[in-house]
Amino acid sequence: MSGSPAVTALARFLPPDRLDDAVQLLDDRGLAKLELMAREIRLISDEASKKPIESDLQEGAAAELLARGVAAMKELDLLRRSRTDPMNAEVKAVNALFKVVTDPCEALVGKGGALERLILAYRQVKRARIEREQVEARRRQEEAARREAEALAKVDAATTAKAREKAMAAAEAASRAQAVAVVEAPREMPRGVRTDSGSVSGRERWVLLGIHDMDLIPPSYWVDPVVIDALKKVLQRAITAGAREIPGCSVGVEEGLTRRIG
């Protein structure tokens, strides 16, 4: 096939590596169609004028070239789809086959799946419990430190050996209680769990939970390109629906061309 007239002619329009691809992917009929359309597009390109159109005759010639180019593109797309449609259909069938199994699995272990929701719900309860226990541990430490300070003050103020001994014992007991409270204070929330099959770790990030007053959002956020692009789509949708005047916007007519072959 590599020495066929279509391949020889097609070599004028394709680089060597793409020519090899064409020979591998297309039959003789496909190669002939590709060469014909490539030649047509080359002719259109050669005939197309880069100068401004200055007469009705030139406009008609340009319109004819445009129609021929669109027709060539449609023919090329049909040729392309003759190869890709069967492959796409096979890919679609394979994906549908595996989704029968992967969809239930995704619902179970995927992002936002049942197991993730269960783990996150438990971690939320666990975090709240640890925070309560930490608050209680700090209260115990502060209470023990207060009792120790009071006992030491009594030691300094003691006027008898018995009173001093009693105050020292109270200070030591308070000191031990403070140490116990420190030791028994709960650890910070663990990041995750490691098992024989892997590990699951929690992560925290700050997120937008809602907008309660758009007028209070600083102007610097409104001029972000992402916001501007989204706003343009909203405005264009309003214009398409019939709006002709929008405060702060210029609305006008832009002419385009409708391409119809035949």
C-alpha positions as CSV (number, residue, x, y, z in Angstrom):
1,M,0.0,0.0,0.0
2,S,2.9,2.3,0.7
3,G,3.6,2.6,-3.0
4,S,0.0,3.3,-4.1
5,P,-0.8,6.5,-6.1
6,A,-2.9,7.8,-3.1
7,V,0.1,7.4,-0.7
8,T,2.5,9.0,-3.2
9,A,0.1,12.0,-3.6
10,L,-0.6,12.2,0.1
11,A,3.1,12.5,0.8
12,R,2.9,16.1,-0.5
13,F,0.5,17.1,2.3
14,L,1.7,15.1,5.4
15,P,5.0,14.8,7.3
16,P,6.6,11.4,7.1
17,D,5.5,10.3,10.6
18,R,1.9,11.2,9.9
19,L,2.0,9.6,6.5
20,D,3.1,6.3,8.2
21,D,0.1,6.7,10.6
22,A,-2.3,7.2,7.7
23,V,-1.0,4.1,5.9
24,Q,-1.5,2.1,9.2
25,L,-4.9,3.4,10.0
26,L,-6.7,3.9,6.6
27,D,-7.5,1.6,3.7
28,D,-7.0,2.5,0.1
29,R,-10.4,4.3,-0.1
30,G,-9.7,6.2,3.1
31,L,-6.2,7.2,1.9
32,A,-7.7,8.4,-1.5
33,K,-10.4,10.5,0.4
34,L,-7.8,12.0,2.7
35,E,-5.6,13.0,-0.2
36,L,-8.5,14.5,-2.1
37,M,-9.6,16.6,0.8
38,A,-6.0,17.7,1.6
39,R,-5.6,18.7,-2.0
40,E,-8.9,20.6,-2.0
41,I,-7.9,22.5,1.2
42,R,-4.5,23.4,-0.4
43,L,-6.2,24.8,-3.4
44,I,-8.6,26.8,-1.3
45,S,-5.7,28.1,0.7
46,D,-3.8,29.1,-2.5
47,E,-6.9,30.8,-3.9
48,A,-7.9,32.6,-0.8
49,S,-7.0,36.3,-0.8
50,K,-5.4,37.9,2.2
51,K,-6.4,41.4,1.0
52,P,-9.7,43.0,2.2
53,I,-12.7,42.3,0.0
54,E,-13.5,45.3,-2.1
55,S,-16.3,44.2,-4.4
56,D,-19.4,42.0,-4.6
57,L,-17.5,39.7,-7.0
58,Q,-14.7,39.2,-4.5
59,E,-17.2,38.6,-1.7
60,G,-18.9,35.9,-3.9
61,A,-15.5,34.3,-4.6
62,A,-14.7,34.3,-0.9
63,A,-18.1,32.8,0.0
64,E,-17.5,30.0,-2.6
65,L,-14.1,29.2,-1.0
66,L,-15.7,29.2,2.4
67,A,-18.4,26.8,1.3
68,R,-15.8,24.5,-0.3
69,G,-13.7,24.6,2.9
70,V,-16.7,23.7,5.1
71,A,-17.6,20.9,2.7
72,A,-14.1,19.5,2.9
73,M,-14.1,19.7,6.7
74,K,-17.4,17.7,6.8
75,E,-15.9,15.1,4.5
76,L,-12.8,14.8,6.6
77,D,-14.9,14.5,9.8
78,L,-16.9,11.7,8.2
79,L,-13.7,9.9,7.3
80,R,-12.3,10.5,10.9
81,R,-15.6,9.2,12.4
82,S,-15.5,6.1,10.3
83,R,-12.5,5.1,12.3
84,T,-13.2,6.6,15.7
85,D,-17.0,5.8,16.1
86,P,-16.4,2.0,16.3
87,M,-13.6,2.5,18.8
88,N,-15.6,5.0,20.8
89,A,-18.5,2.5,20.8
90,E,-16.2,-0.2,22.1
91,V,-14.8,2.1,24.8
92,K,-18.4,3.0,25.8
93,A,-19.4,-0.6,26.1
94,V,-16.3,-1.5,28.1
95,N,-16.9,1.4,30.5
96,A,-20.5,0.4,30.9
97,L,-19.5,-3.1,31.7
98,F,-17.0,-2.1,34.4
99,K,-19.3,0.5,35.9
100,V,-21.7,-2.3,37.0
101,V,-19.0,-3.2,39.5
102,T,-17.2,0.1,40.0
103,D,-20.2,2.2,40.7
104,P,-21.2,0.3,43.9
105,C,-17.6,0.3,45.0
106,E,-17.3,4.1,44.4
107,A,-20.5,4.6,46.4
108,L,-18.8,2.7,49.2
109,V,-15.2,3.8,49.2
110,G,-15.1,6.9,46.9
111,K,-15.0,10.5,48.0
112,G,-18.1,11.2,50.0
113,G,-18.9,7.5,50.1
114,A,-20.6,5.5,52.8
115,L,-17.4,4.5,54.6
116,E,-15.9,8.0,54.4
117,R,-19.1,9.4,55.9
118,L,-19.0,6.9,58.8
119,I,-15.3,7.6,59.5
120,L,-15.8,11.3,59.4
121,A,-18.8,11.2,61.6
122,Y,-16.9,9.1,64.2
123,R,-13.9,11.5,64.0
124,Q,-16.2,14.4,64.6
125,V,-17.6,12.8,67.8
126,K,-14.0,11.8,68.8
127,R,-12.7,15.3,68.3
128,A,-15.4,16.8,70.4
129,R,-14.7,14.3,73.2
130,I,-11.0,15.0,73.1
131,E,-11.6,18.7,73.2
132,R,-13.9,18.3,76.3
133,E,-11.4,16.1,78.0
134,Q,-8.6,18.6,77.2
135,V,-10.7,21.4,78.7
136,E,-11.3,19.3,81.8
137,A,-7.6,18.5,82.1
138,R,-6.7,22.1,81.9
139,R,-9.3,22.9,84.6
140,R,-7.8,20.2,86.8
141,Q,-4.3,21.6,86.2
142,E,-5.3,25.1,87.0
143,E,-7.2,24.0,90.1
144,A,-4.2,22.0,91.3
145,A,-1.9,24.9,90.6
146,R,-4.2,27.3,92.6
147,R,-4.3,24.9,95.5
148,E,-0.5,24.6,95.4
149,A,-0.1,28.3,95.4
150,E,-2.5,28.7,98.3
151,A,-0.7,26.0,100.3
152,L,2.7,27.6,99.7
153,A,1.4,30.9,100.8
154,K,0.2,29.2,104.0
155,V,3.7,27.7,104.4
156,D,5.2,31.2,104.3
157,A,2.6,32.5,106.7
158,A,2.7,29.6,109.2
159,T,3.6,30.6,112.7
160,T,3.9,27.0,114.1
161,A,5.7,23.9,113.0
162,K,2.4,22.0,112.9
163,A,0.8,24.6,110.7
164,R,3.8,24.7,108.4
165,E,3.9,20.9,108.2
166,K,0.2,20.8,107.3
167,A,0.6,23.4,104.6
168,M,3.6,21.6,103.1
169,A,1.6,18.4,102.9
170,A,-1.2,20.3,101.1
171,A,1.3,21.8,98.7
172,E,2.8,18.4,97.9
173,A,-0.6,16.9,97.4
174,A,-1.6,19.7,95.1
175,S,1.7,19.4,93.2
176,R,1.1,15.7,92.7
177,A,-2.5,16.4,91.5
178,Q,-1.2,18.9,89.0
179,A,1.4,16.3,87.7
180,V,-1.3,13.6,87.4
181,A,-3.6,16.1,85.5
182,V,-0.8,16.8,83.0
183,V,0.0,13.1,82.5
184,E,-3.7,12.1,82.1
185,A,-4.4,14.9,79.7
186,P,-5.7,13.4,76.4
187,R,-3.4,13.6,73.3
188,E,-4.2,15.6,70.3
189,M,-6.6,14.2,67.7
190,P,-4.7,11.5,65.8
191,R,-4.4,12.1,62.0
192,G,-5.6,8.7,61.0
193,V,-5.3,4.9,61.2
194,R,-2.8,2.5,59.7
195,T,-3.9,-1.0,58.9
196,D,-2.4,-4.1,57.2
197,S,-4.0,-2.9,53.9
198,G,-3.0,0.7,54.1
199,S,-3.7,3.9,56.0
200,V,-6.6,6.4,56.2
201,S,-5.7,9.9,57.3
202,G,-8.0,12.9,58.1
203,R,-7.2,16.3,56.7
204,E,-8.5,19.7,57.6
205,R,-8.9,22.8,55.4
206,W,-10.7,26.0,55.5
207,V,-13.6,26.2,53.1
208,L,-16.4,28.6,52.1
209,L,-19.5,27.6,53.9
210,G,-21.8,30.2,52.4
211,I,-22.3,33.8,51.4
212,H,-24.6,35.8,53.6
213,D,-24.2,39.3,52.2
214,M,-22.6,39.8,48.7
215,D,-22.5,43.6,49.2
216,L,-19.9,43.1,51.9
217,I,-17.5,41.1,49.8
218,P,-14.4,43.3,49.1
219,P,-14.1,44.5,45.5
220,S,-10.7,42.8,45.0
221,Y,-12.6,39.4,44.7
222,W,-15.0,40.7,42.1
223,V,-12.3,41.5,39.6
224,D,-10.8,38.0,39.6
225,P,-10.7,36.7,36.0
226,V,-12.8,33.6,37.1
227,V,-15.5,35.9,38.4
228,I,-15.4,38.1,35.3
229,D,-15.7,35.1,33.0
230,A,-18.7,33.7,34.9
231,L,-20.3,37.2,35.0
232,K,-19.9,37.5,31.2
233,K,-21.7,34.2,30.7
234,V,-24.6,35.4,32.9
235,L,-24.8,38.7,31.0
236,Q,-24.7,37.1,27.6
237,R,-27.5,34.7,28.7
238,A,-29.6,37.7,29.6
239,I,-28.8,39.4,26.3
240,T,-29.7,36.3,24.4
241,A,-33.0,36.2,26.3
242,G,-33.8,39.7,25.1
243,A,-32.0,42.3,27.4
244,R,-30.8,45.2,25.4
245,E,-29.7,47.6,28.1
246,I,-27.7,46.5,31.2
247,P,-26.3,49.1,33.6
248,G,-22.5,49.2,33.3
249,C,-22.4,47.2,30.1
250,S,-22.2,47.9,26.4
251,V,-24.7,45.9,24.3
252,G,-24.5,45.9,20.5
253,V,-24.8,43.8,17.4
254,E,-22.0,41.5,16.2
255,E,-22.5,39.9,12.8
256,G,-21.5,36.3,12.1
257,L,-21.8,33.9,9.2
258,T,-24.1,30.8,8.9
259,R,-22.5,28.0,6.9
260,R,-24.9,25.8,4.9
261,I,-23.6,23.5,2.2
262,G,-25.4,22.4,-0.9
